[in-house]
Amino acid sequence: SNFCDGFLFSCFVLKIFYFISKSVLCISYKMKYNISDVTLTQKMKYLQNEVRKQKSVKEVTLQFSMIFQIRLKNNNVNFRVICPLSDEDECSLGRNVHHCEHNCTNMPGTYYCTCNHGFQLSANRRTCNDINECVIGGQTICEQECINLPGSFRCSCYEGHEPYPGRSKRCRDINECELDLPDCHTCTNIEGSYQCECNRGFTLSEDKKSCSDIDECLVNNGGCSQLCVNEPGSYKCQCKKGFYPTDSESINCEDINECSGNDGKGNCSYKCSNSIGSFNCSCLNGYRLGDNQLTCFDIDECLINNGGCGQKCVNLPSSYKCACHDGYRKIGKNGADVVCTDIDECADGSHKCDTELGATCVNEVGNYTCLCPSGYFPDWNKCVDVNECLDMTIHSCHHLCVNTPGSFHCTCLEGFSLVRDNKTCIDIDECAESPCSHQCLNLIGSFICLCNNGFHLGNDSRTCLDINECEIVNGICDQICINTNGSHKCECHHGYRLLNNGKTCVDVDECMEETACCDSLCNNHDGGYSCSCQEGHFLSRDNCTCQDTNECLVNNGGCDHNCNNTKGGFSCSCRPGYKKDSSNSSRCVDIDECALENGGCSQICNNSEGSYECHCRPIFKLAADGKTCDHCPTCETFESVIKIIEELQLE
């Protein structure tokens, strides 16, 4: 039973217990080496040899890797021992131990390898080989093309086909004609492909799937005499610049005579010379052609070496001339140039110095200058005032400097006055003249006015005006704010009274204080009260007195027949022959008089709405009381009846 205890320990004791006639045979042996260093088969064979050495054991056979068949000597009894070994998990020791390429599965005393989906185990039971599903499955897997992948496969469709939506193994034809095929003019779909037909002026490609333009200009220039312009599906002829077409299709062209207009000048400003397909413009001597090659511009000879002039060069249309500068005059010629001498403007009085301001003229070669008096500086022929105020080292003013023609003077800022040196400023005490309506505070160079409580300073900054506290949060009054000079007071609307804090208003309860005019019900509310009446009454125009409501005036009070008004209410009653409805006292229902003692009729009673009638059976007649029935006269009594009638007539 404990035959295999401690099998995987470094040193273990082997015990075999066999029960025969309530006696126990025990064979023990202590192993001498580390059993975990050998394989399972070596372990078991070693154990087999050790068991065989026992005196009681006749034969021991190792069956499979963990089963012993033991036969004892004394009675030839055979029994099997299955060793439930304490297993070692080879899979947890790593691939260098179990050598499985994909998956390792541990078993008691051993292990085995498995492969991932799409792979199969090789003959060495360790490595995994890919399963080629495309070879195994053939066309039953993919409808068209099968592509093997490591551990799997995928289906593909031939050109011109696509997988069915949701069915990746099946393929369907692609209708290319439904796609955007700009180079295909007329498209015809075929299985796995398509074909195109082309419009006029286009040619079909070799694969019959696209159209390309035919360049008609490549053959004999398209029949054009000058320019051939290819276009998609067509072409057109054009004339070169300087030519015009002689036909509607511009096949033939002739030269344009650009000089024909504008008196033979065309677009030229001076002279035009026509040529085949073009023209040329030319200019008079002294002119040059502009960048547009049409307009003639004058040549400025003065731009080159000043035209050879010693002083001034004056350009003229198609020519130029030499002259003297201002301040010189001509005294002769030197070829094309002129001889010039200086003019003394101060001597001949031609100068323009401002003599009114005392300017003096001083002649110079080719010019003159003007000298100005003190407080001015010269600006050519003018004398300009010097602004001394721009330089404080000159004016030394304490506050402000005011420039004047040829001089300056100092002034002070507002609130200051100038002392005797005409430069220094001192503060003016404006409060000495009492400019403020309330209080005055003097400041350096100024002053401010202050107001008493309840007043504010006006726009003139001097006058104190009353503050209207009622315009600011209503003077913190609950209801009515009344402004006063320098203060304000609070009041309340009718129906309210002011509390001792002089601001808060509370409602006066006229009903509690018995100051209301109501003769019935009084209802107090904020700022007043209202009167109301008991049911069946209404408030009169004085809003105080209650009067009875005559309900019978409106829709007869809701009564079917008679409405009887009472103080504060009303009641309904019915006409003779009717009674009140038990479920609705305002309604009247007919009384069936016939139901009670036959309505007093001696024979037949007929009920009607609000009344009834008595009737008699045949050979009876209704008596004068309208209820009793009497026999009609017979032949026996007819003569007496006639006699009664005659007597009545005589009466």
Buried (B, 14 or more C-beta within 10 A) or exposed (E): EEBBBBBBEEEBEBBBEBEEEEEEBEBEBEBEEEBEEEEBEEBBEBBBEBBEEBEEBBEBEBEEBBEBEBBBEEEEEEEEBEBEBEBBEBBEEEEEBBBBBBBBEBEEBBBBBBBEEBBEBEEEEBBBEBBEBBEEBEEEEBBBBBEBEEBBBBBEBBEBBEBEEEEBBBBEBBEBBEEEBEEBBEBEBEEBBBBBEBEEBBEBEEEBBBBEBBBBBEEEBBEBBBBBBBEEBBBBBBBEEBBEBEEEEBBBBEBBBBBEEEEEBBBBBBBBBBEEBBBBBEBEEBBEBEEEEBBBEBBEBBEEEBBBBBBBBEBEEBEBBBBBEEBBEEEEEEEEBBEBEBBBBBEEEEBEBBEEBBBBBEBEEBBBBBEBEEBBEBEEBBBEBBEBBEEEEEBEBBBBBEBEEBEBBBBBEEBBEBEEEEBBBEBBEBBEEEBBBEEBEBEEBBBBBEBEEBBEBEEEEBBBEBBBBBEEEBBBBBBBBEBEEBEBBBBBEEBBEBEEEEBBBEBBBBBEEEEBEBBEBBEBEEBBBBBBBEEBBEBEEEEBBBEBBBBBEEEBBBBBBBBEBEEBBBBBBBEEBBEBBEEEEBBBBBBEBBEEEBBBBBBBBEBEEBBBBBEBEEEBEBEEEEBBBEEEBEEEEEEEEEEEEEEEEEE
